[in-house]
Structures are given as structure tokens and as C-alpha cells.
Amino acid sequence: QVQLVESGGGSVRAGGSLTLSCVASGYLWLGWFRQTPGKEREAIAAISIGGCPTVNEDVARGRFTVSRDNAVYLRMNSLKPEDTAMYYCATATGRGVRALQTHDCKDWGKGPQVTVYS
């Protein structure tokens, strides 16, 4: 089982930015997801080991980007209170847009909380 270690969560004022990081190994694609209580987990973005990103613009809306070097990062700009959620990284068994499928993810991090206040 792959261990994923996330960091970078916290509280930020609306309009601010946060960068989440995820350290993992043994993956070809790694995705970022988020979940709020009572709602289904939704995909944000994923990136391949080679640095090829795929983004769910229904959620990202041009404000979130994914990148990687020794870790995988989710840069979140212009945050809004509705972005408040637990954010998770996960290793994907699919590639490209299939890496955004929660049911195709194998190992999950424990998730940093992101809270955006107005």
C-alpha cells in the first residue's frame, strides 16, 4: 500500500491562496479531491508522474492548478467559502480523465482541512 502524506491545509480569508502538497511514491497518476459533509467526494485535478495534468474545470474554474516535482501540489487561488472542505490526494489506477474517477483511486491520504472564511 502506498503511503500518501499531505500538508498545507489551514484557514484562509476569502480571496486568498493556499498550496497543498502530497508526497507519495509508486504511482503513475495522482489526483486531488475534496469532500464536504453530506456531499460526494469530487475530483479537482490529477497529474501524471511525467507532469501531464488533467483538470476538472467544473470544480477548478481556472483557480486551481496542479503541478509536481518531488511532491504533487495543488495551488488554489481566489478561494471562496464554498471551497471549504477536506482535501485528499489519491493514487489513481486510471490515466488522464480517468484519474479523476474516485472509484478508480487506490490509496488515499488522510486529507488536510481547508477552511475559507469571509
C-alpha positions as CSV (number, residue, x, y, z in Angstrom):
1,Q,0.0,0.0,0.0
2,V,1.3,3.4,-0.9
3,Q,1.6,6.0,1.8
4,L,0.5,9.5,1.0
5,V,1.4,12.4,3.2
6,E,-0.5,15.7,2.6
7,S,0.3,19.1,4.0
8,G,-0.6,22.7,3.5
9,G,-4.2,22.9,4.7
10,G,-5.5,25.6,7.1
11,S,-7.7,28.6,7.3
12,V,-7.6,31.5,4.9
13,R,-9.6,34.6,4.2
14,A,-11.8,34.6,1.1
15,G,-9.8,35.7,-1.9
16,G,-6.6,34.2,-0.5
17,S,-4.5,31.3,-1.7
18,L,-3.2,28.1,-0.4
19,T,-0.9,25.4,-1.8
20,L,-1.4,21.8,-0.7
21,S,1.3,19.2,-1.2
22,C,1.2,15.4,-1.4
23,V,4.2,13.2,-1.1
24,A,3.8,9.7,-2.4
25,S,5.6,7.1,-4.4
26,G,4.8,4.2,-6.7
27,Y,2.1,6.0,-8.7
28,L,1.6,6.8,-12.4
29,W,-1.2,9.3,-11.8
30,L,-2.1,11.1,-8.6
31,G,-5.3,13.1,-8.1
32,W,-6.6,15.8,-5.8
33,F,-10.2,15.5,-4.5
34,R,-12.3,17.3,-1.9
35,Q,-15.3,16.5,0.2
36,T,-17.7,18.4,2.4
37,P,-20.0,16.8,4.9
38,G,-23.1,15.3,3.3
39,K,-21.7,15.6,-0.2
40,E,-20.0,13.2,-2.5
41,R,-16.2,13.4,-3.0
42,E,-15.4,15.4,-6.1
43,A,-12.4,15.5,-8.3
44,I,-10.3,18.6,-8.7
45,A,-7.3,17.7,-10.8
46,A,-4.8,14.9,-11.4
47,I,-1.2,14.7,-12.7
48,S,0.9,12.0,-14.2
49,I,4.4,11.0,-13.0
50,G,5.6,12.8,-16.1
51,G,3.9,16.0,-15.1
52,C,0.9,15.9,-17.5
53,P,-2.1,17.5,-15.8
54,T,-5.8,17.0,-16.2
55,V,-8.2,19.3,-14.5
56,N,-11.9,19.2,-13.7
57,E,-12.8,22.7,-14.6
58,D,-16.3,22.3,-13.2
59,V,-14.5,22.5,-9.8
60,A,-11.3,24.3,-10.6
61,R,-12.8,27.1,-12.6
62,G,-9.4,28.4,-13.6
63,R,-8.5,29.0,-9.9
64,F,-6.8,25.7,-9.1
65,T,-3.7,24.2,-10.7
66,V,-1.8,21.0,-10.2
67,S,1.9,20.6,-10.6
68,R,4.7,18.3,-9.4
69,D,8.4,18.0,-8.6
70,N,9.3,15.7,-5.7
71,A,5.7,16.2,-4.4
72,V,2.4,16.9,-6.1
73,Y,1.0,20.3,-5.4
74,L,-2.5,21.8,-5.7
75,R,-2.3,25.6,-5.9
76,M,-5.6,27.2,-5.0
77,N,-6.2,30.9,-5.8
78,S,-9.1,33.2,-5.2
79,L,-10.5,30.9,-2.6
80,K,-14.2,31.2,-1.6
81,P,-16.1,30.0,1.4
82,E,-17.6,27.2,-0.7
83,D,-14.1,25.8,-1.2
84,T,-14.1,24.8,2.5
85,A,-13.7,21.1,2.5
86,M,-11.4,18.2,3.3
87,Y,-8.9,17.8,0.5
88,Y,-7.4,14.5,-0.3
89,C,-4.7,13.2,-2.7
90,A,-5.0,9.7,-4.0
91,T,-3.2,7.4,-6.4
92,A,-5.2,6.7,-9.5
93,T,-5.3,3.5,-11.4
94,G,-6.7,5.3,-14.4
95,R,-4.9,7.8,-16.7
96,G,-5.9,11.2,-17.9
97,V,-9.5,12.0,-17.2
98,R,-10.0,8.5,-15.6
99,A,-7.5,9.6,-12.9
100,L,-10.3,11.9,-11.8
101,Q,-12.6,9.0,-11.0
102,T,-12.8,8.4,-7.3
103,H,-13.8,4.8,-7.7
104,D,-10.6,4.3,-9.7
105,C,-8.3,5.5,-6.9
106,K,-6.4,3.0,-4.9
107,D,-4.7,4.7,-2.0
108,W,-5.9,7.9,-0.2
109,G,-4.2,10.4,2.1
110,K,-5.9,11.4,5.3
111,G,-6.7,14.9,4.0
112,P,-5.9,18.4,5.2
113,Q,-8.8,20.6,6.1
114,V,-9.1,23.8,4.2
115,T,-11.4,26.5,5.7
116,V,-12.1,29.7,3.8
117,Y,-13.8,32.4,5.9
118,S,-15.4,35.6,4.6
